[in-house]
Amino acid sequence: MDERHELLMTIDGMTCDGCVNAVRRIVHRLDPQADVAVDLDHARARILTCADTLEIADALDKGGYPARAMTM
């Protein structure tokens, strides 16, 4: 199994709790064991996952939530 890593991502297009849940579902499709903490007020998420960063950003973008990794 791949090692988990922490991502901090900015995510555009989130306006409500439904959006937050959609973002979580998108990430969990790629990694069901991911820990996803979404901050709606600041349009970002902290994700602990085994999935590839670009794969997550691409899936979120396709789901209508343009995302990009932030440096920590």
Stockholm file with secondary structure:
# STOCKHOLM 1.0

chainA/1-72         MDERHELLMTIDGMTCDGCVNAVRRIVHRLDPQADVAVDLDHARARILTCADTLEIADALDKGGYPARAMTM
#=GR chainA/1-72 SS CCCCEEEEEEECSCCSHHHHHHHHHHHHHHCTTCEEEEETTTTEEEEEESSCHHHHHHHHHHTTCCEEECCC
#=GC SS_cons        CCCCEEEEEEECSCCSHHHHHHHHHHHHHHCTTCEEEEETTTTEEEEEESSCHHHHHHHHHHTTCCEEECCC
//
